[in-house]
Amino acid sequence: MATYALQIAGLVLGGFGMVGTVAVTVMPQWRVSAFIESNIVVFENLWEGLWMNCMRHANIRMQCKIYDSLLALSPDLQASRGLMCAASVLSFLAFMTAILGMKCTRCTGDDDKMKGYILLTAGVIFIVTGVVVLIPVSWVANSIIRDFYNPFVDVAQKRELGEALYIGWTTALVLMAGGALLCCVSCCNTKSSSYRYSVPSHRTTQKSYHMEKKSLSVYSKSQYV
């Protein structure tokens, strides 16, 4: 029962991580306007994402425009777009693999050892996905902080950390936690199945003992004759 609960917990965390990965990929709030020094026009908020930039006017109207070309993006956003797309695919693949390895799933049979290997594969993919999400989010955050404190960058070009980055860090931790749970469940299943196949039952041990005793008695009678 405890193993099944851990499976459900790992699957739920992986599902939340998958949804978070897709949400971070499509959100435009990677970079947001920084209202510092002379840049005090608070009626306009500029959001820059992986696919579009948006201008919000006084919390009333918002206009978004998709980037005309990939080359118009900065190098960190170009790399982040590819990594986040890969992370979305990996998270979906890991989630479907985890479903196949669940104890309640019958399409893969009743072999606990095989399901343990499937869960181990899903857990490893979840952990790798968390790392893949963490790389672009931290890269963009480092670029924003570096430009923010760079005195040679114009004030109007400085940005702050957007909501997508914070959600990305949370998503990476959730994915890693879900993957770690699935890996632990896989190790427990493998150990329990190997123990079950290696340790003989009490009935088998008692039967072998009687067979051995009978053979010894027959041998002693023949030697006596």
Salt bridges, closest charged atoms under 4 A:
GLU44 OE2 - HIS57 ND1 3.68
GLU48 OE1 - ARG31 NH1 3.91
GLU48 OE2 - ARG159 NE 3.24
ASP68 OD2 - LYS65 NZ 3.72
ASP76 OD2 - ARG31 NH2 2.58
ASP110 OD1 - ARG106 NH1 2.77
ASP112 OD2 - ARG196 NH2 3.90
